[in-house]
Amino acid sequence: MKIRKKDLFELGYDNYGSIKRAYSAHPKTDPENGDIYNIGFVPPNLQLMKHTQEMKPIASTTIKLRCMQGIHDFALAGDYIVIFEYPFDYGLMDMFKPASHMFRTYDPEGTTLIHVLRKDDFKPVKTVEVEPFFAFHFANGYSTKDLSLIHI
């Protein structure tokens, strides 16, 4: 949304000239160089994007998901991007039905996948399988250079 500074009047939406797909409301800014990272859901996959401060595209990659999901947020942790894939199916069309919710199916016997990628080139570092859990937002991230610790 473009907003006029003097009175906060809404001027309309802006795709920044380069955003052609879904774009999360929770971009992350790299404190080292100002690059902007974000995710977008491109059914049935997730797109990870990197832009300059002026929103010029630098890189993007597609992450294949187990099923259609609504991954809402991710974490920037030092040199790494951390994406959590949960054991539920996102019922996009079901959301519009009465008495519905956005998670069509949840597999309590399933696992959460934690995808760790390098932020500089999006190369996968590791995927870790853990007990099922869900988080909607991540406030902060930290990692050691040798990846012995990633704290979210």
Contacts in CASP RR format, 6 or more apart in sequence:
PFRMAT RR
TARGET T0000
AUTHOR 0000-0000-0000
METHOD contacts of the structure
MODEL  1
MKIRKKDLFELGYDNYGSIKRAYSAHPKTDPENGDIYNIGFVPPNLQLMK
HTQEMKPIASTTIKLRCMQGIHDFALAGDYIVIFEYPFDYGLMDMFKPAS
HMFRTYDPEGTTLIHVLRKDDFKPVKTVEVEPFFAFHFANGYSTKDLSLI
HI
1 10 0 8 1.000
1 11 0 8 1.000
1 12 0 8 1.000
1 13 0 8 1.000
1 14 0 8 1.000
2 10 0 8 1.000
2 11 0 8 1.000
2 12 0 8 1.000
2 13 0 8 1.000
2 14 0 8 1.000
3 9 0 8 1.000
3 10 0 8 1.000
3 11 0 8 1.000
4 11 0 8 1.000
16 51 0 8 1.000
16 55 0 8 1.000
17 55 0 8 1.000
18 51 0 8 1.000
18 55 0 8 1.000
18 56 0 8 1.000
18 57 0 8 1.000
19 55 0 8 1.000
21 40 0 8 1.000
21 42 0 8 1.000
21 47 0 8 1.000
22 40 0 8 1.000
22 41 0 8 1.000
22 42 0 8 1.000
22 47 0 8 1.000
23 38 0 8 1.000
23 40 0 8 1.000
23 49 0 8 1.000
24 38 0 8 1.000
24 39 0 8 1.000
24 40 0 8 1.000
24 72 0 8 1.000
24 73 0 8 1.000
24 74 0 8 1.000
26 38 0 8 1.000
26 72 0 8 1.000
26 73 0 8 1.000
26 74 0 8 1.000
26 137 0 8 1.000
27 36 0 8 1.000
27 37 0 8 1.000
27 38 0 8 1.000
28 36 0 8 1.000
28 37 0 8 1.000
28 38 0 8 1.000
28 74 0 8 1.000
28 75 0 8 1.000
28 76 0 8 1.000
29 35 0 8 1.000
29 36 0 8 1.000
29 37 0 8 1.000
30 36 0 8 1.000
30 37 0 8 1.000
30 76 0 8 1.000
30 119 0 8 1.000
34 52 0 8 1.000
34 53 0 8 1.000
35 50 0 8 1.000
35 51 0 8 1.000
35 52 0 8 1.000
35 53 0 8 1.000
35 58 0 8 1.000
36 50 0 8 1.000
36 51 0 8 1.000
36 52 0 8 1.000
36 53 0 8 1.000
36 55 0 8 1.000
37 48 0 8 1.000
37 49 0 8 1.000
37 50 0 8 1.000
37 51 0 8 1.000
37 74 0 8 1.000
37 76 0 8 1.000
37 81 0 8 1.000
37 119 0 8 1.000
38 48 0 8 1.000
38 49 0 8 1.000
38 51 0 8 1.000
39 46 0 8 1.000
39 47 0 8 1.000
39 48 0 8 1.000
39 49 0 8 1.000
39 71 0 8 1.000
39 74 0 8 1.000
39 83 0 8 1.000
40 46 0 8 1.000
40 47 0 8 1.000
40 48 0 8 1.000
40 49 0 8 1.000
41 47 0 8 1.000
41 69 0 8 1.000
41 70 0 8 1.000
41 71 0 8 1.000
42 62 0 8 1.000
43 68 0 8 1.000
43 92 0 8 1.000
44 65 0 8 1.000
44 67 0 8 1.000
44 68 0 8 1.000
45 62 0 8 1.000
45 63 0 8 1.000
45 64 0 8 1.000
45 65 0 8 1.000
46 62 0 8 1.000
46 63 0 8 1.000
46 65 0 8 1.000
46 69 0 8 1.000
46 71 0 8 1.000
46 83 0 8 1.000
47 60 0 8 1.000
47 61 0 8 1.000
47 62 0 8 1.000
47 63 0 8 1.000
48 60 0 8 1.000
48 61 0 8 1.000
48 62 0 8 1.000
48 63 0 8 1.000
48 74 0 8 1.000
48 81 0 8 1.000
48 83 0 8 1.000
48 117 0 8 1.000
48 122 0 8 1.000
49 57 0 8 1.000
49 59 0 8 1.000
49 60 0 8 1.000
50 57 0 8 1.000
50 58 0 8 1.000
50 59 0 8 1.000
50 60 0 8 1.000
50 119 0 8 1.000
50 122 0 8 1.000
51 57 0 8 1.000
51 58 0 8 1.000
52 58 0 8 1.000
59 121 0 8 1.000
59 122 0 8 1.000
60 122 0 8 1.000
61 117 0 8 1.000
61 122 0 8 1.000
63 83 0 8 1.000
63 115 0 8 1.000
65 71 0 8 1.000
65 85 0 8 1.000
66 85 0 8 1.000
66 113 0 8 1.000
67 89 0 8 1.000
67 90 0 8 1.000
68 89 0 8 1.000
68 90 0 8 1.000
68 91 0 8 1.000
68 92 0 8 1.000
69 85 0 8 1.000
69 86 0 8 1.000
69 88 0 8 1.000
69 89 0 8 1.000
69 90 0 8 1.000
70 90 0 8 1.000
70 102 0 8 1.000
71 83 0 8 1.000
71 84 0 8 1.000
71 85 0 8 1.000
71 86 0 8 1.000
72 136 0 8 1.000
72 137 0 8 1.000
73 135 0 8 1.000
73 136 0 8 1.000
73 137 0 8 1.000
73 138 0 8 1.000
74 81 0 8 1.000
74 82 0 8 1.000
74 83 0 8 1.000
74 84 0 8 1.000
74 138 0 8 1.000
75 81 0 8 1.000
75 82 0 8 1.000
75 138 0 8 1.000
75 140 0 8 1.000
75 141 0 8 1.000
75 152 0 8 1.000
76 82 0 8 1.000
76 119 0 8 1.000
76 141 0 8 1.000
77 141 0 8 1.000
77 142 0 8 1.000
77 143 0 8 1.000
77 150 0 8 1.000
77 151 0 8 1.000
77 152 0 8 1.000
78 119 0 8 1.000
78 141 0 8 1.000
78 142 0 8 1.000
78 143 0 8 1.000
79 118 0 8 1.000
79 119 0 8 1.000
79 120 0 8 1.000
79 143 0 8 1.000
79 145 0 8 1.000
80 116 0 8 1.000
80 117 0 8 1.000
80 118 0 8 1.000
80 119 0 8 1.000
80 125 0 8 1.000
80 143 0 8 1.000
80 147 0 8 1.000
80 150 0 8 1.000
81 116 0 8 1.000
81 117 0 8 1.000
81 118 0 8 1.000
81 119 0 8 1.000
81 122 0 8 1.000
82 114 0 8 1.000
82 115 0 8 1.000
82 116 0 8 1.000
82 117 0 8 1.000
82 138 0 8 1.000
82 141 0 8 1.000
82 150 0 8 1.000
82 152 0 8 1.000
83 114 0 8 1.000
83 115 0 8 1.000
83 117 0 8 1.000
84 112 0 8 1.000
84 113 0 8 1.000
84 114 0 8 1.000
84 115 0 8 1.000
84 135 0 8 1.000
85 112 0 8 1.000
85 113 0 8 1.000
85 114 0 8 1.000
85 115 0 8 1.000
86 112 0 8 1.000
86 132 0 8 1.000
86 133 0 8 1.000
86 134 0 8 1.000
87 106 0 8 1.000
87 107 0 8 1.000
87 108 0 8 1.000
87 110 0 8 1.000
87 111 0 8 1.000
87 112 0 8 1.000
87 132 0 8 1.000
88 103 0 8 1.000
88 104 0 8 1.000
88 105 0 8 1.000
88 106 0 8 1.000
88 107 0 8 1.000
88 134 0 8 1.000
89 103 0 8 1.000
89 104 0 8 1.000
89 105 0 8 1.000
90 102 0 8 1.000
90 103 0 8 1.000
90 104 0 8 1.000
91 102 0 8 1.000
91 103 0 8 1.000
91 104 0 8 1.000
92 102 0 8 1.000
94 100 0 8 1.000
94 101 0 8 1.000
94 102 0 8 1.000
94 104 0 8 1.000
95 101 0 8 1.000
95 102 0 8 1.000
107 132 0 8 1.000
108 132 0 8 1.000
109 132 0 8 1.000
110 132 0 8 1.000
111 129 0 8 1.000
111 130 0 8 1.000
111 131 0 8 1.000
111 132 0 8 1.000
112 129 0 8 1.000
112 130 0 8 1.000
112 131 0 8 1.000
112 132 0 8 1.000
112 133 0 8 1.000
112 134 0 8 1.000
113 127 0 8 1.000
113 128 0 8 1.000
113 129 0 8 1.000
113 130 0 8 1.000
114 127 0 8 1.000
114 128 0 8 1.000
114 129 0 8 1.000
114 130 0 8 1.000
115 124 0 8 1.000
115 127 0 8 1.000
116 124 0 8 1.000
116 125 0 8 1.000
116 126 0 8 1.000
116 127 0 8 1.000
116 128 0 8 1.000
116 147 0 8 1.000
116 150 0 8 1.000
117 123 0 8 1.000
117 124 0 8 1.000
117 125 0 8 1.000
118 125 0 8 1.000
125 147 0 8 1.000
126 147 0 8 1.000
138 152 0 8 1.000
140 152 0 8 1.000
141 150 0 8 1.000
141 151 0 8 1.000
141 152 0 8 1.000
142 149 0 8 1.000
142 150 0 8 1.000
142 151 0 8 1.000
143 149 0 8 1.000
143 150 0 8 1.000
143 151 0 8 1.000
144 150 0 8 1.000
END
